[in-house]
Amino acid sequence: MAVGSSALGVGLLALAAVPAAAQPLLGGSLLLTNESVFRGVLQARGRPTLQADLHAGLPGGWFAGLWASAATRAPSNLSNHELNLYAGLGLTLPRGWAAALRYVHYRYADASVYGRPDADELSASLRFEDRLSLSVGLAPNAGRRADYGLVQRQATRAYELVARQPLGWTPAGPLALTASLGHYDTRALLGESYRAWDLGLAAQFGRAELSLARIDSSAAARRLFGVNAAHGRWALSAAWKF
């Protein structure tokens, strides 16, 4: 995983992405966004980005899937395309709570062999209904571009809180306030940690959802990734679930 490169990012992380006890079914989603952002870091330099997810629920709460992004370009210019494979176990708990354990493999297909920051991440999450989610993740082999195009690897950690508060119904469908906050421990890899957050609105239209969010990050993120990649910005996204 190149630091600041993927789709499971602050601000656009759906609470539905934290599975409860998965059922035997196939599902997915398509998303088009004007700002591909992961953990507060801009990925596609303002270019529209298409993202897709396909997943399957298995008996016993197990699930697996893949996520892909086209036109992604990290600040390090490592790759234009990203493919993430993930699997895990979801558990239904009493009183509306659910938990999940997840493994994700990040793959950058068009990066050079020696500079490819493919990596893995393990995470645990706790969710209350579809309103609140807390997750902790560890990537033992996160990478960044080093001398001669090689990738330097160290462990990074992510702590994320995501909230979704229904506001009621509009003539088109339900409207919700969304917010998230993340702290990213990248000291071993980059020398310091940083934070990112967002606040937005999401409106549902049947299986489609339109969202608008203001995303920003701490001064440390701008020092690590540059002002152009970590400045405050608006993200407008349209998603369709099937």
VOBA-1610 file (N, C-alpha, C; in pm, whole numbers, padded with zeros to 5 digits, always signed):
BEGIN
Met+00084-00118+00000Met+00000+00000+00000Met+00087+00123+00000Ala+00074+00206-00099Ala+00138+00336-00095Ala+00061+00423+00002Val+00129+00490+00093Val+00060+00572+00191Val-00023+00676+00118Gly-00151+00684+00154Gly-00241+00775+00086Gly-00289+00721-00046Ser-00307+00593-00059Ser-00351+00537-00187Ser-00444+00419-00168Ser-00573+00442-00182Ser-00675+00337-00183Ser-00811+00399-00170Ala-00911+00315-00164Ala-01047+00365-00162Ala-01115+00359-00029Leu-01061+00296+00067Leu-01131+00281+00192Leu-01101+00401+00279Gly-01130+00520+00227Gly-01078+00640+00285Gly-01171+00712+00375Val-01115+00803+00455Val-01194+00888+00540Val-01286+00970+00454Gly-01407+00987+00499Gly-01503+01071+00431Gly-01594+00997+00339Leu-01544+00903+00264Leu-01628+00833+00169Leu-01645+00687+00207Leu-01602+00651+00326Leu-01618+00512+00372Leu-01762+00490+00414Ala-01832+00402+00346Ala-01971+00373+00380Ala-01977+00282+00500Leu-02072+00309+00591Leu-02088+00219+00704Leu-02128+00081+00659Ala-02190+00072+00543Ala-02227-00060+00490Ala-02107-00143+00454Ala-01989-00082+00448Ala-01868-00156+00415Ala-01814-00233+00534Val-01881-00221+00648Val-01844-00298+00767Val-01947-00409+00781Pro-01924-00528+00721Pro-02028-00630+00715Pro-02065-00684+00852Ala-02191-00712+00872Ala-02234-00790+00986Ala-02224-00936+00943Ala-02303-01021+01003Ala-02297-01161+00963Ala-02342-01171+00818Ala-02248-01196+00729Ala-02277-01190+00586Ala-02370-01303+00545Gln-02459-01275+00450Gln-02550-01374+00396Gln-02497-01426+00264Pro-02542-01546+00220Pro-02495-01600+00092Pro-02555-01521-00024Leu-02491-01415-00065Leu-02540-01333-00174Leu-02423-01266-00243Leu-02454-01212-00361Leu-02356-01139-00441Leu-02403-00996-00454Gly-02315-00901-00436Gly-02352-00760-00445Gly-02234-00678-00490Gly-02258-00548-00502Gly-02150-00460-00544Gly-02197-00317-00557Ser-02109-00233-00610Ser-02142-00092-00629Ser-02051-00032-00734Leu-02099+00076-00794Leu-02022+00160-00885Leu-02024+00301-00830Leu-01911+00370-00836Leu-01903+00505-00782Leu-01822+00593-00875Leu-01873+00713-00902Leu-01802+00814-00980Leu-01783+00935-00891Thr-01659+00982-00878Thr-01629+01094-00792Thr-01537+01193-00861Asn-01550+01320-00825Asn-01462+01421-00883Asn-01330+01431-00808Glu-01325+01375-00686Glu-01203+01380-00605Glu-01182+01245-00539Ser-01091+01165-00592Ser-01058+01038-00529Ser-00964+01065-00412Val-01012+01039-00292Val-00939+01074-00170Val-00929+00951-00082Phe-00810+00927-00028Phe-00791+00817+00067Phe-00719+00870+00188Arg-00786+00861+00303Arg-00726+00904+00429Arg-00673+01046+00419Gly-00755+01132+00359Gly-00725+01274+00351Gly-00632+01315+00241Val-00585+01222+00159Val-00485+01252+00055Val-00547+01236-00083Leu-00535+01339-00165Leu-00589+01338-00300Leu-00515+01237-00386Gln-00591+01156-00462Gln-00532+01049-00541Gln-00523+01078-00690Ala-00619+01147-00747Ala-00627+01158-00893Ala-00607+01299-00944Arg-00556+01389-00860Arg-00525+01525-00903Arg-00645+01594-00967Gly-00759+01577-00907Gly-00878+01645-00954Gly-00946+01583-01073Arg-00898+01468-01120Arg-00962+01402-01234Arg-01078+01314-01186Pro-01190+01310-01259Pro-01298+01218-01223Pro-01246+01075-01219Thr-01292+00999-01122Thr-01243+00863-01102Thr-01361+00768-01088Leu-01353+00656-01157Leu-01455+00552-01149Leu-01404+00440-01059Gln-01486+00399-00964Gln-01450+00293-00871Gln-01560+00187-00870Ala-01523+00063-00852Ala-01620-00047-00854Ala-01587-00148-00745Asp-01691-00207-00690Asp-01677-00309-00586Asp-01768-00427-00619Leu-01716-00548-00600Leu-01795-00670-00616Leu-01762-00761-00499His-01864-00808-00428His-01839-00890-00310His-01943-01000-00297Ala-01908-01099-00219Ala-01996-01213-00195Ala-02001-01243-00046Gly-02122-01266+00005Gly-02139-01312+00141Gly-02144-01464+00143Leu-02083-01523+00245Leu-02075-01669+00255Leu-02138-01714+00386Pro-02176-01840+00397Pro-02234-01889+00522Pro-02139-01869+00639Gly-02196-01845+00756Gly-02116-01829+00876Gly-02062-01690+00897Gly-02102-01594+00813Gly-02056-01457+00831Gly-01932-01422+00752Trp-01876-01515+00676Trp-01758-01485+00596Trp-01796-01404+00472Phe-01703-01322+00425Phe-01726-01244+00304Phe-01594-01226+00230Ala-01603-01198+00100Ala-01484-01174+00018Ala-01525-01087-00100Gly-01429-01012-00153Gly-01461-00927-00267Gly-01338-00862-00324Leu-01361-00781-00426Leu-01255-00702-00486Leu-01306-00563-00517Trp-01215-00467-00511Trp-01244-00326-00536Trp-01142-00275-00636Ala-01187-00197-00733Ala-01097-00146-00837Ala-01121+00002-00858Ser-01014+00072-00895Ser-01022+00215-00923Ser-00945+00245-01050Ala-01007+00321-01140Ala-00942+00362-01264Ala-00910+00510-01257Ala-00796+00548-01311Ala-00748+00686-01317Ala-00694+00735-01185Thr-00669+00641-01092Thr-00605+00680-00968Thr-00458+00709-00992Arg-00411+00820-00939Arg-00268+00852-00945Arg-00228+00911-00811Ala-00151+00836-00735Ala-00107+00882-00605Ala-00008+00996-00621Pro+00014+01076-00513Pro+00111+01185-00523Pro+00250+01139-00567Ser+00284+01013-00544Ser+00414+00961-00585Ser+00415+00912-00729Asn+00300+00924-00799Asn+00289+00881-00939Asn+00324+00734-00957Leu+00287+00652-00860Leu+00324+00511-00867Leu+00234+00430-00959Ser+00106+00467-00969Ser+00015+00382-01045Ser-00109+00459-01086Asn-00167+00421-01200Asn-00295+00476-01245Asn-00412+00386-01211His-00387+00260-01177His-00493+00164-01152His-00463+00088-01023Glu-00569+00066-00947Glu-00554-00004-00819Glu-00658-00114-00811Leu-00617-00230-00761Leu-00708-00343-00742Leu-00685-00398-00601Asn-00789-00394-00520Asn-00780-00443-00383Asn-00862-00570-00368Leu-00801-00672-00312Leu-00870-00797-00280Leu-00890-00802-00129Tyr-01011-00836-00085Tyr-01036-00837+00059Tyr-01122-00957+00099Ala-01109-00994+00225Ala-01187-01104+00282Ala-01195-01083+00432Gly-01297-01141+00492Gly-01309-01123+00636Gly-01426-01198+00694Leu-01452-01168+00820Leu-01557-01233+00896Leu-01639-01127+00967Gly-01771-01128+00945Gly-01861-01036+01013Gly-01942-01108+01120Leu-01963-01041+01232Leu-02035-01100+01345Leu-02147-01007+01389Thr-02267-01061+01405Thr-02379-00985+01458Thr-02379-00995+01610Leu-02384-00879+01678Leu-02383-00872+01823Leu-02519-00822+01872Pro-02548-00835+02001Pro-02678-00789+02053Pro-02695-00638+02044Arg-02820-00593+02050Arg-02859-00453+02062Arg-02810-00366+01946Gly-02810-00422+01826Gly-02776-00343+01708Gly-02629-00331+01677Trp-02543-00396+01752Trp-02399-00388+01729Trp-02354-00499+01634Ala-02245-00473+01564Ala-02184-00573+01476Ala-02034-00550+01476Ala-01958-00655+01449Ala-01812-00647+01444Ala-01763-00716+01318Ala-01644-00680+01274Ala-01586-00743+01156Ala-01435-00744+01166Leu-01374-00851+01115Leu-01231-00862+01095Leu-01208-00869+00945Arg-01108-00794+00896Arg-01090-00784+00751Arg-00942-00787+00714Tyr-00913-00855+00603Tyr-00780-00853+00541Tyr-00794-00792+00402Val-00704-00698+00369Val-00704-00634+00237Val-00565-00645+00177His-00559-00686+00051His-00434-00682-00026His-00446-00571-00130Tyr-00354-00474-00124Tyr-00352-00362-00218Tyr-00255-00395-00332Arg-00304-00386-00454Arg-00221-00417-00570Arg-00229-00305-00673Tyr-00111-00266-00725Tyr-00100-00160-00825Tyr-00044-00223-00952Ala-00136-00258-01043Ala-00100-00345-01155Ala-00001-00282-01251Asp-00009-00150-01273Asp+00076-00089-01376Asp+00198-00019-01319Ala+00227-00039-01189Ala+00351+00014-01133Ala+00467-00076-01172Ser+00588-00021-01172Ser+00705-00101-01206Ser+00726-00210-01102Val+00789-00319-01143Val+00809-00433-01054Val+00887-00392-00930Tyr+00992-00310-00948Tyr+01077-00274-00835Tyr+01017-00160-00752Gly+00927-00082-00813Gly+00867+00029-00740Gly+00722+00006-00703Arg+00676-00116-00711Arg+00535-00146-00684Arg+00511-00151-00534Pro+00420-00068-00482Pro+00398-00064-00337Pro+00288-00158-00290Asp+00272-00274-00355Asp+00171-00370-00310Asp+00190-00398-00161Ala+00080-00408-00089Ala+00091-00426+00056Ala-00035-00491+00109Asp-00036-00516+00239Asp-00146-00585+00305Asp-00188-00506+00429Glu-00314-00520+00465Glu-00364-00452+00585Glu-00463-00542+00657Leu-00451-00548+00787Leu-00544-00619+00874Leu-00619-00515+00957Ser-00751-00531+00970Ser-00828-00433+01046Ser-00940-00501+01123Ala-00981-00436+01230Ala-01096-00479+01310Ala-01188-00359+01325Ser-01319-00384+01316Ser-01414-00273+01324Ser-01533-00311+01411Leu-01592-00209+01471Leu-01711-00224+01554Leu-01814-00123+01505Arg-01937-00169+01481Arg-02040-00084+01423Arg-02166-00088+01506Phe-02231+00028+01518Phe-02363+00035+01580Phe-02465+00072+01473Glu-02556-00023+01444Glu-02655-00007+01339Glu-02586+00043+01211Asp-02642+00143+01144Asp-02575+00203+01029Asp-02534+00346+01061Arg-02506+00372+01190Arg-02484+00510+01234Arg-02342+00539+01279Leu-02274+00439+01333Leu-02143+00467+01391Leu-02051+00348+01368Ser-01927+00376+01330Ser-01829+00271+01307Ser-01692+00316+01357Leu-01625+00229+01429Leu-01490+00253+01477Leu-01402+00141+01426Ser-01289+00175+01363Ser-01200+00072+01308Ser-01055+00102+01341Val-00978-00005+01353Val-00834+00002+01378Val-00766-00089+01276Gly-00666-00036+01205Gly-00599-00114+01102Gly-00448-00112+01116Leu-00384-00221+01075Leu-00238-00233+01075Leu-00193-00281+00939Ala-00104-00205+00876Ala-00039-00245+00751Ala+00108-00270+00781Pro+00150-00395+00795Pro+00289-00422+00836Pro+00391-00392+00729Asn+00349-00378+00603Asn+00444-00360+00493Asn+00404-00245+00401Ala+00352-00136+00459Ala+00318-00018+00379Ala+00445+00037+00314Gly+00431+00093+00194Gly+00549+00138+00120Gly+00545+00283+00080Arg+00662+00339+00058Arg+00676+00472+00001Arg+00794+00470-00095Arg+00793+00561-00192Arg+00899+00567-00292Arg+01030+00612-00228Ala+01136+00540-00252Ala+01267+00574-00197Ala+01364+00600-00312Asp+01494+00596-00284Asp+01596+00623-00386Asp+01593+00518-00496Tyr+01627+00560-00617Tyr+01640+00471-00734Tyr+01508+00402-00769Gly+01394+00463-00729Gly+01264+00407-00764Gly+01222+00288-00681Leu+01301+00250-00581Leu+01266+00137-00497Leu+01163+00179-00392Val+01100+00081-00329Val+00998+00108-00229Val+01052+00072-00091Gln+01048+00169+00000Gln+01085+00145+00139Gln+00960+00104+00216Arg+00971+00003+00303Arg+00854-00050+00372Arg+00869-00042+00524Gln+00760+00000+00588Gln+00751+00002+00733Gln+00604-00018+00771Ala+00579-00043+00898Ala+00442-00061+00945Ala+00373+00074+00964Thr+00245+00080+00930Thr+00162+00197+00959Thr+00033+00150+01027Arg-00031+00242+01098Arg-00155+00211+01169Arg-00260+00318+01138Ala-00385+00276+01135Ala-00495+00368+01105Ala-00605+00352+01210Tyr-00656+00464+01260Tyr-00765+00466+01356Tyr-00874+00557+01299Glu-00992+00502+01273Glu-01095+00579+01204Glu-01230+00568+01274Leu-01299+00682+01281Leu-01434+00691+01336Leu-01524+00749+01227Val-01632+00680+01192Val-01723+00722+01087Val-01864+00727+01144Ala-01937+00837+01117Ala-02072+00853+01169Ala-02167+00891+01056Arg-02292+00846+01069Arg-02397+00878+00972Arg-02526+00901+01050Gln-02580+01022+01046Gln-02699+01058+01121Gln-02814+01089+01025Pro-02919+01006+01023Pro-03034+01035+00936Pro-03099+01168+00975Leu-03136+01246+00874Leu-03199+01376+00896Leu-03347+01375+00859Gly-03395+01267+00804Gly-03535+01261+00763Gly-03547+01235+00614Trp-03669+01250+00565Trp-03699+01219+00426Trp-03719+01345+00346Thr-03672+01342+00223Thr-03700+01446+00125Thr-03796+01387+00022Pro-03850+01466-00070Pro-03936+01409-00175Pro-03866+01299-00255Ala-03732+01303-00263Ala-03659+01203-00340Ala-03620+01081-00258Gly-03605+01098-00126Gly-03560+00987-00044Gly-03493+01035+00083Pro-03434+00944+00163Pro-03374+00982+00291Pro-03247+01064+00273Leu-03227+01158+00367Leu-03109+01244+00370Leu-03034+01219+00500Ala-02901+01219+00495Ala-02821+01190+00615Ala-02701+01283+00622Leu-02663+01317+00744Leu-02539+01390+00771Leu-02428+01289+00793Thr-02315+01307+00726Thr-02202+01213+00739Thr-02079+01286+00792Ala-01999+01216+00869Ala-01877+01274+00924Ala-01778+01163+00953Ser-01651+01195+00949Ser-01549+01097+00985Ser-01423+01166+01033Leu-01347+01095+01112Leu-01220+01144+01167Leu-01122+01029+01167Gly-01001+01054+01120Gly-00899+00950+01117Gly-00765+00999+01170His-00698+00914+01243His-00560+00940+01287His-00473+00831+01226Tyr-00364+00871+01159Tyr-00281+00777+01084Tyr-00138+00784+01135Asp-00097+00673+01197Asp+00036+00663+01256Asp+00134+00617+01149Thr+00198+00711+01084Thr+00296+00682+00979Thr+00437+00720+01022Arg+00461+00724+01153Arg+00592+00770+01203Arg+00706+00681+01156Ala+00688+00549+01159Ala+00797+00460+01118Ala+00831+00476+00971Leu+00731+00506+00889Leu+00752+00515+00745Leu+00787+00655+00698Leu+00719+00756+00755Leu+00733+00893+00704Leu+00791+00991+00805Gly+00804+00950+00930Gly+00864+01038+01030Gly+00766+01109+01120Glu+00638+01115+01084Glu+00537+01176+01170Glu+00398+01124+01132Ser+00303+01143+01222Ser+00165+01103+01198Ser+00084+01221+01148Tyr-00037+01195+01100Tyr-00125+01303+01057Tyr-00270+01264+01080Arg-00360+01362+01065Arg-00503+01340+01083Arg-00579+01389+00960Ala-00698+01334+00940Ala-00786+01378+00831Ala-00930+01366+00878Trp-01018+01448+00819Trp-01158+01449+00861Trp-01246+01498+00747Asp-01376+01477+00762Asp-01470+01530+00663Asp-01607+01547+00725Leu-01690+01627+00658Leu-01828+01651+00697Leu-01909+01666+00569Gly-02024+01598+00561Gly-02098+01606+00436Gly-02243+01565+00450Leu-02312+01561+00335Leu-02450+01518+00325Leu-02461+01407+00222Ala-02552+01313+00246Ala-02575+01203+00152Ala-02725+01186+00133Ala-02768+01178+00008Ala-02909+01160-00024Ala-02927+01031-00104Gln-03025+00951-00065Gln-03052+00825-00133Gln-03168+00839-00230Phe-03153+00774-00345Phe-03257+00770-00447Phe-03272+00624-00490Gly-03345+00546-00412Gly-03353+00404-00439Gly-03218+00338-00413Arg-03160+00275-00516Arg-03028+00212-00501Arg-02913+00308-00526Ala-02944+00430-00563Ala-02841+00530-00591Ala-02824+00622-00471Glu-02704+00678-00457Glu-02676+00774-00351Glu-02588+00885-00406Leu-02624+01008-00374Leu-02546+01125-00412Leu-02493+01189-00285Ser-02362+01213-00279Ser-02302+01268-00158Ser-02210+01385-00190Leu-02206+01479-00097Leu-02117+01595-00106Leu-02049+01610+00028Ala-01916+01616+00029Ala-01841+01622+00154Ala-01727+01722+00143Arg-01701+01791+00252Arg-01583+01877+00265Arg-01477+01797+00338Ile-01363+01778+00274Ile-01256+01694+00326Ile-01133+01779+00354Asp-01069+01756+00467Asp-00948+01832+00500Asp-00856+01744+00584Ser-00735+01793+00606Ser-00635+01717+00682Ser-00547+01813+00759Ser-00466+01759+00848Ser-00382+01840+00935Ser-00262+01896+00859Ala-00194+01990+00924Ala-00074+02049+00863Ala+00033+01943+00839Ala+00037+01840+00924Ala+00135+01733+00904Ala+00112+01662+00772Ala-00014+01644+00731Ala-00042+01579+00602Ala+00011+01662+00487Arg+00001+01794+00497Arg+00053+01881+00389Arg+00205+01876+00385Arg+00268+01861+00500Arg+00414+01847+00501Arg+00455+01714+00438Leu+00380+01609+00466Leu+00417+01475+00418Leu+00387+01455+00270Phe+00271+01505+00223Phe+00226+01474+00087Phe+00222+01594-00005Gly+00244+01714+00049Gly+00240+01835-00033Gly+00104+01903-00024Val+00104+02035-00042Val-00019+02112-00030Val-00122+02070-00135Asn-00078+02042-00256Asn-00172+02007-00363Asn-00244+01876-00336Ala-00181+01786-00262Ala-00242+01655-00236Ala-00322+01649-00107Ala-00301+01744-00016Ala-00363+01734+00116Ala-00432+01862+00160His-00475+01946+00066His-00547+02068+00102His-00697+02037+00116Gly-00771+02129+00179Gly-00915+02112+00191Gly-00982+02118+00055Arg-01083+02032+00035Arg-01150+02027-00095Arg-01290+01968-00080Trp-01372+01990-00183Trp-01506+01933-00189Trp-01503+01807-00274Ala-01572+01704-00228Ala-01583+01579-00304Ala-01730+01552-00332Leu-01764+01544-00460Leu-01900+01511-00504Leu-01897+01372-00565Ser-01981+01283-00515Ser-01979+01144-00559Ser-02120+01093-00586Ala-02130+01008-00686Ala-02256+00941-00718Ala-02230+00791-00717Ala-02310+00716-00641Ala-02290+00572-00626Ala-02419+00498-00658Trp-02403+00378-00711Trp-02516+00289-00738Trp-02482+00152-00683Lys-02570+00098-00600Lys-02549-00032-00537Lys-02639-00136-00601Phe-02586-00256-00615Phe-02665-00365-00672Phe-02641-00494-00595
//
